[in-house]
Amino acid sequence: MDNDLSSVHTAIEIADMRSTIDDIQKILQTIPFNEDAARQKIYEINAKHPDNKMIWNLLHANVPSGVSIQQASKENLYQDLQWKEFYLEAKILGKSVDEMRKEWQNR
């Protein structure tokens, strides 16, 4: 019975991640770019998936990250949302950090 519950939980998590990806795509496609919506979505994703920041830092160990979400430029916000979309898609597919690194570098 526990396996059934964990499968349902995973299905719910996947559905939530897919919904978040849809939200990200809507924000990225909106013209003009809505910085407030982007910031709000970034805060939400960072709270739900704090590991996305850890993996980003692993992949970019040589790049100093010191810009707060509040102070980020449109370009930084856009790039952060692109990363989060990529990260959530990779997480749904169960990709390893090494697989993520290779794919992210080849984009």
Backbone as JSON Lines, residues from 0, in Angstrom:
{"i":0,"aa":"M","n":[0.82,-1.19,0.0],"ca":[0.0,0.0,0.0],"c":[0.87,1.26,0.0]}
{"i":1,"aa":"D","n":[2.0,1.22,0.7],"ca":[2.89,2.39,0.71],"c":[3.38,2.73,-0.69]}
{"i":2,"aa":"N","n":[3.67,1.68,-1.49],"ca":[4.13,1.93,-2.85],"c":[3.08,2.66,-3.66]}
{"i":3,"aa":"D","n":[1.83,2.3,-3.47],"ca":[0.76,2.97,-4.2],"c":[0.7,4.45,-3.83]}
{"i":4,"aa":"L","n":[0.84,4.74,-2.55],"ca":[0.78,6.13,-2.1],"c":[1.97,6.93,-2.65]}
{"i":5,"aa":"S","n":[3.16,6.32,-2.65],"ca":[4.32,7.05,-3.15],"c":[4.19,7.28,-4.66]}
{"i":6,"aa":"S","n":[3.58,6.35,-5.39],"ca":[3.37,6.53,-6.82],"c":[2.41,7.68,-7.08]}
{"i":7,"aa":"V","n":[1.35,7.75,-6.28],"ca":[0.39,8.84,-6.41],"c":[1.08,10.15,-6.09]}
{"i":8,"aa":"H","n":[1.88,10.15,-5.04],"ca":[2.6,11.37,-4.66],"c":[3.53,11.82,-5.78]}
{"i":9,"aa":"T","n":[4.23,10.88,-6.38],"ca":[5.13,11.2,-7.49],"c":[4.34,11.76,-8.67]}
{"i":10,"aa":"A","n":[3.2,11.16,-8.96],"ca":[2.36,11.65,-10.06],"c":[1.9,13.08,-9.77]}
{"i":11,"aa":"I","n":[1.56,13.36,-8.53],"ca":[1.13,14.71,-8.14],"c":[2.31,15.67,-8.28]}
{"i":12,"aa":"E","n":[3.49,15.26,-7.84],"ca":[4.68,16.1,-7.98],"c":[4.98,16.41,-9.44]}
{"i":13,"aa":"I","n":[4.89,15.38,-10.27],"ca":[5.17,15.56,-11.7],"c":[4.16,16.52,-12.32]}
{"i":14,"aa":"A","n":[2.9,16.34,-11.97],"ca":[1.86,17.25,-12.49],"c":[2.14,18.68,-12.04]}
{"i":15,"aa":"D","n":[2.58,18.85,-10.8],"ca":[2.89,20.18,-10.29],"c":[4.09,20.78,-11.03]}
{"i":16,"aa":"M","n":[5.1,19.97,-11.28],"ca":[6.27,20.46,-12.01],"c":[5.9,20.83,-13.44]}
{"i":17,"aa":"R","n":[5.06,20.03,-14.08],"ca":[4.61,20.35,-15.45],"c":[3.82,21.66,-15.47]}
{"i":18,"aa":"S","n":[2.99,21.87,-14.46],"ca":[2.22,23.11,-14.35],"c":[3.17,24.3,-14.17]}
{"i":19,"aa":"T","n":[4.21,24.12,-13.36],"ca":[5.2,25.17,-13.15],"c":[5.94,25.46,-14.45]}
{"i":20,"aa":"I","n":[6.29,24.43,-15.22],"ca":[6.94,24.63,-16.52],"c":[6.03,25.43,-17.44]}
{"i":21,"aa":"D","n":[4.75,25.11,-17.45],"ca":[3.78,25.87,-18.26],"c":[3.76,27.34,-17.84]}
{"i":22,"aa":"D","n":[3.77,27.58,-16.53],"ca":[3.79,28.95,-16.0],"c":[5.05,29.69,-16.47]}
{"i":23,"aa":"I","n":[6.2,29.01,-16.39],"ca":[7.46,29.61,-16.82],"c":[7.38,29.99,-18.3]}
{"i":24,"aa":"Q","n":[6.89,29.07,-19.12],"ca":[6.8,29.34,-20.56],"c":[5.9,30.53,-20.85]}
{"i":25,"aa":"K","n":[4.81,30.66,-20.12],"ca":[3.92,31.81,-20.31],"c":[4.63,33.11,-19.96]}
{"i":26,"aa":"I","n":[5.38,33.09,-18.86],"ca":[6.11,34.3,-18.46],"c":[7.18,34.64,-19.49]}
{"i":27,"aa":"L","n":[7.91,33.63,-19.98],"ca":[8.98,33.87,-20.96],"c":[8.44,34.38,-22.29]}
{"i":28,"aa":"Q","n":[7.2,34.01,-22.62],"ca":[6.62,34.4,-23.91],"c":[5.86,35.72,-23.86]}
{"i":29,"aa":"T","n":[5.63,36.25,-22.66],"ca":[4.86,37.48,-22.52],"c":[5.7,38.68,-22.94]}
{"i":30,"aa":"I","n":[5.12,39.51,-23.79],"ca":[5.78,40.75,-24.23],"c":[4.87,41.9,-23.85]}
{"i":31,"aa":"P","n":[5.35,42.89,-23.1],"ca":[6.7,42.97,-22.57],"c":[6.9,42.0,-21.41]}
{"i":32,"aa":"F","n":[8.16,41.65,-21.17],"ca":[8.53,40.71,-20.11],"c":[8.09,41.29,-18.77]}
{"i":33,"aa":"N","n":[7.36,40.49,-17.99],"ca":[6.83,40.93,-16.7],"c":[7.81,40.53,-15.59]}
{"i":34,"aa":"E","n":[8.63,41.5,-15.16],"ca":[9.64,41.22,-14.15],"c":[9.04,40.79,-12.82]}
{"i":35,"aa":"D","n":[7.92,41.39,-12.44],"ca":[7.29,41.03,-11.16],"c":[6.81,39.58,-11.18]}
{"i":36,"aa":"A","n":[6.18,39.17,-12.28],"ca":[5.73,37.77,-12.4],"c":[6.92,36.83,-12.39]}
{"i":37,"aa":"A","n":[8.0,37.22,-13.05],"ca":[9.22,36.4,-13.09],"c":[9.79,36.24,-11.69]}
{"i":38,"aa":"R","n":[9.92,37.34,-10.97],"ca":[10.46,37.28,-9.6],"c":[9.59,36.39,-8.71]}
{"i":39,"aa":"Q","n":[8.29,36.58,-8.79],"ca":[7.37,35.79,-7.97],"c":[7.53,34.29,-8.27]}
{"i":40,"aa":"K","n":[7.62,33.93,-9.55],"ca":[7.76,32.52,-9.94],"c":[9.11,31.98,-9.48]}
{"i":41,"aa":"I","n":[10.17,32.79,-9.57],"ca":[11.5,32.35,-9.12],"c":[11.49,32.08,-7.63]}
{"i":42,"aa":"Y","n":[10.9,32.99,-6.84],"ca":[10.79,32.77,-5.4],"c":[10.03,31.48,-5.1]}
{"i":43,"aa":"E","n":[8.93,31.27,-5.81],"ca":[8.1,30.08,-5.6],"c":[8.88,28.8,-5.91]}
{"i":44,"aa":"I","n":[9.58,28.79,-7.03],"ca":[10.34,27.6,-7.43],"c":[11.49,27.36,-6.45]}
{"i":45,"aa":"N","n":[12.18,28.41,-6.05],"ca":[13.29,28.24,-5.1],"c":[12.79,27.67,-3.77]}
{"i":46,"aa":"A","n":[11.58,28.04,-3.36],"ca":[11.02,27.52,-2.11],"c":[10.63,26.04,-2.26]}
{"i":47,"aa":"K","n":[10.04,25.7,-3.4],"ca":[9.59,24.31,-3.63],"c":[10.73,23.38,-4.01]}
{"i":48,"aa":"H","n":[11.73,23.9,-4.71],"ca":[12.82,23.08,-5.25],"c":[14.17,23.74,-4.95]}
{"i":49,"aa":"P","n":[14.53,23.81,-3.65],"ca":[15.8,24.48,-3.31],"c":[17.02,23.82,-3.96]}
{"i":50,"aa":"D","n":[16.89,22.54,-4.33],"ca":[18.0,21.85,-4.97],"c":[18.36,22.44,-6.33]}
{"i":51,"aa":"N","n":[17.43,23.18,-6.96],"ca":[17.76,23.79,-8.26],"c":[18.9,24.79,-8.1]}
{"i":52,"aa":"K","n":[18.93,25.51,-6.98],"ca":[20.01,26.48,-6.74],"c":[21.33,25.77,-6.46]}
{"i":53,"aa":"M","n":[21.26,24.67,-5.72],"ca":[22.49,23.92,-5.41],"c":[23.1,23.35,-6.69]}
{"i":54,"aa":"I","n":[22.26,22.78,-7.55],"ca":[22.77,22.21,-8.8],"c":[23.31,23.31,-9.71]}
{"i":55,"aa":"W","n":[22.61,24.45,-9.78],"ca":[23.12,25.58,-10.57],"c":[24.51,25.97,-10.08]}
{"i":56,"aa":"N","n":[24.68,26.05,-8.75],"ca":[25.98,26.43,-8.18],"c":[27.05,25.38,-8.49]}
{"i":57,"aa":"L","n":[26.67,24.11,-8.49],"ca":[27.62,23.06,-8.87],"c":[28.06,23.2,-10.32]}
{"i":58,"aa":"L","n":[27.12,23.49,-11.19],"ca":[27.42,23.6,-12.62],"c":[28.19,24.88,-12.94]}
{"i":59,"aa":"H","n":[28.09,25.87,-12.07],"ca":[28.74,27.16,-12.32],"c":[29.63,27.55,-11.14]}
{"i":60,"aa":"A","n":[30.44,26.6,-10.69],"ca":[31.28,26.81,-9.51],"c":[32.25,27.98,-9.67]}
{"i":61,"aa":"N","n":[32.67,28.28,-10.9],"ca":[33.64,29.34,-11.13],"c":[33.0,30.7,-11.38]}
{"i":62,"aa":"V","n":[31.68,30.75,-11.36],"ca":[30.99,32.01,-11.63],"c":[30.42,32.55,-10.33]}
{"i":63,"aa":"P","n":[30.88,33.72,-9.9],"ca":[30.34,34.28,-8.66],"c":[28.87,34.65,-8.83]}
{"i":64,"aa":"S","n":[28.07,34.28,-7.84],"ca":[26.65,34.63,-7.89],"c":[26.34,35.52,-6.7]}
{"i":65,"aa":"G","n":[26.09,36.79,-6.97],"ca":[25.85,37.69,-5.87],"c":[24.66,38.61,-6.08]}
{"i":66,"aa":"V","n":[23.95,38.44,-7.18],"ca":[22.82,39.31,-7.48],"c":[21.57,38.72,-6.85]}
{"i":67,"aa":"S","n":[20.88,39.55,-6.07],"ca":[19.64,39.09,-5.46],"c":[18.54,39.06,-6.52]}
{"i":68,"aa":"I","n":[17.51,38.29,-6.25],"ca":[16.38,38.21,-7.19],"c":[15.77,39.59,-7.35]}
{"i":69,"aa":"Q","n":[15.68,40.33,-6.26],"ca":[15.07,41.66,-6.31],"c":[15.88,42.63,-7.18]}
{"i":70,"aa":"Q","n":[17.2,42.46,-7.2],"ca":[18.07,43.37,-7.95],"c":[18.42,42.86,-9.35]}
{"i":71,"aa":"A","n":[17.96,41.66,-9.68],"ca":[18.32,41.04,-10.96],"c":[17.74,41.83,-12.14]}
{"i":72,"aa":"S","n":[18.52,41.87,-13.21],"ca":[18.07,42.53,-14.44],"c":[17.06,41.65,-15.15]}
{"i":73,"aa":"K","n":[16.4,42.2,-16.16],"ca":[15.47,41.41,-16.97],"c":[16.18,40.19,-17.55]}
{"i":74,"aa":"E","n":[17.39,40.4,-18.05],"ca":[18.16,39.32,-18.66],"c":[18.46,38.22,-17.64]}
{"i":75,"aa":"N","n":[18.85,38.61,-16.41],"ca":[19.13,37.63,-15.36],"c":[17.88,36.85,-15.0]}
{"i":76,"aa":"L","n":[16.76,37.55,-14.88],"ca":[15.49,36.88,-14.54],"c":[15.1,35.89,-15.64]}
{"i":77,"aa":"Y","n":[15.24,36.34,-16.88],"ca":[14.9,35.5,-18.03],"c":[15.76,34.24,-18.04]}
{"i":78,"aa":"Q","n":[17.07,34.42,-17.83],"ca":[17.99,33.29,-17.82],"c":[17.7,32.34,-16.66]}
{"i":79,"aa":"D","n":[17.34,32.91,-15.5],"ca":[17.03,32.08,-14.34],"c":[15.79,31.24,-14.61]}
{"i":80,"aa":"L","n":[14.79,31.83,-15.23],"ca":[13.58,31.07,-15.57],"c":[13.89,29.97,-16.6]}
{"i":81,"aa":"Q","n":[14.76,30.28,-17.57],"ca":[15.16,29.26,-18.55],"c":[15.84,28.09,-17.84]}
{"i":82,"aa":"W","n":[16.71,28.41,-16.88],"ca":[17.38,27.35,-16.11],"c":[16.34,26.52,-15.35]}
{"i":83,"aa":"K","n":[15.42,27.18,-14.68],"ca":[14.44,26.46,-13.88],"c":[13.55,25.57,-14.74]}
{"i":84,"aa":"E","n":[13.21,26.04,-15.93],"ca":[12.44,25.21,-16.86],"c":[13.25,23.96,-17.24]}
{"i":85,"aa":"F","n":[14.51,24.17,-17.59],"ca":[15.4,23.05,-17.94],"c":[15.54,22.09,-16.76]}
{"i":86,"aa":"Y","n":[15.78,22.65,-15.57],"ca":[15.97,21.84,-14.37],"c":[14.73,20.98,-14.06]}
{"i":87,"aa":"L","n":[13.55,21.59,-14.11],"ca":[12.33,20.84,-13.81],"c":[12.07,19.74,-14.83]}
{"i":88,"aa":"E","n":[12.34,20.02,-16.11],"ca":[12.18,18.99,-17.14],"c":[13.15,17.83,-16.88]}
{"i":89,"aa":"A","n":[14.38,18.15,-16.52],"ca":[15.38,17.13,-16.22],"c":[14.99,16.34,-14.98]}
{"i":90,"aa":"K","n":[14.45,17.02,-13.99],"ca":[14.03,16.36,-12.75],"c":[12.88,15.38,-13.03]}
{"i":91,"aa":"I","n":[11.93,15.77,-13.85],"ca":[10.82,14.89,-14.22],"c":[11.36,13.62,-14.88]}
{"i":92,"aa":"L","n":[12.39,13.79,-15.72],"ca":[12.96,12.66,-16.46],"c":[13.98,11.87,-15.62]}
{"i":93,"aa":"G","n":[14.26,12.33,-14.41],"ca":[15.17,11.62,-13.52],"c":[16.62,11.69,-13.95]}
{"i":94,"aa":"K","n":[17.01,12.8,-14.56],"ca":[18.39,12.95,-15.04],"c":[19.35,13.22,-13.89]}
{"i":95,"aa":"S","n":[20.56,12.73,-14.05],"ca":[21.61,12.97,-13.06],"c":[22.18,14.38,-13.24]}
{"i":96,"aa":"V","n":[22.92,14.83,-12.25],"ca":[23.57,16.14,-12.34],"c":[24.55,16.15,-13.51]}
{"i":97,"aa":"D","n":[25.23,15.04,-13.72],"ca":[26.19,14.95,-14.83],"c":[25.47,15.08,-16.17]}
{"i":98,"aa":"E","n":[24.33,14.42,-16.31],"ca":[23.54,14.54,-17.54],"c":[23.06,15.98,-17.73]}
{"i":99,"aa":"M","n":[22.62,16.59,-16.63],"ca":[22.16,18.0,-16.71],"c":[23.29,18.89,-17.17]}
{"i":100,"aa":"R","n":[24.49,18.7,-16.59],"ca":[25.62,19.54,-16.96],"c":[25.93,19.44,-18.43]}
{"i":101,"aa":"K","n":[25.99,18.21,-18.96],"ca":[26.3,18.01,-20.37],"c":[25.25,18.67,-21.27]}
{"i":102,"aa":"E","n":[23.99,18.46,-20.95],"ca":[22.92,19.04,-21.78],"c":[22.89,20.56,-21.68]}
{"i":103,"aa":"W","n":[23.1,21.1,-20.47],"ca":[23.06,22.55,-20.29],"c":[24.19,23.2,-21.05]}
{"i":104,"aa":"Q","n":[25.38,22.59,-21.05],"ca":[26.53,23.14,-21.76],"c":[26.34,23.1,-23.27]}
{"i":105,"aa":"N","n":[25.55,22.15,-23.74],"ca":[25.33,21.99,-25.18],"c":[24.15,22.81,-25.7]}
{"i":106,"aa":"R","n":[23.56,23.64,-24.88],"ca":[22.42,24.46,-25.31],"c":[22.89,25.65,-26.1]}
